[in-house]
Amino acid sequence: MKKIPLILFTTFACALAAHAKLNVVATLPDFGSLAREIGGDKIDIVVLAKATEDPHFVDARPSFVCLAAQRRCVD
């Protein structure tokens, strides 16, 4: 019997959260393109690597942490 109120609360919470855009961080442009196709206008996407970079040799940068946290950092 306790599961029914929990299910109703979860459904209601998900319905309220559905109005906000989902923040997505893609490591590669190909993954970013797939996310754009699937998410459409319901997502905000940031792609870390450029299309011209070799994905095996992308250096980690402190700015990637800021992008993943969806905040602005001062360089």
Secondary structure as UniProt FT lines:
FT   HELIX           3..17
FT   TURN            18..19
FT   STRAND          22..26
FT   HELIX           29..39
FT   HELIX           40..42
FT   STRAND          43..47
FT   TURN            51..52
FT   HELIX           55..57
FT   HELIX           62..68
FT   TURN            69..70
//
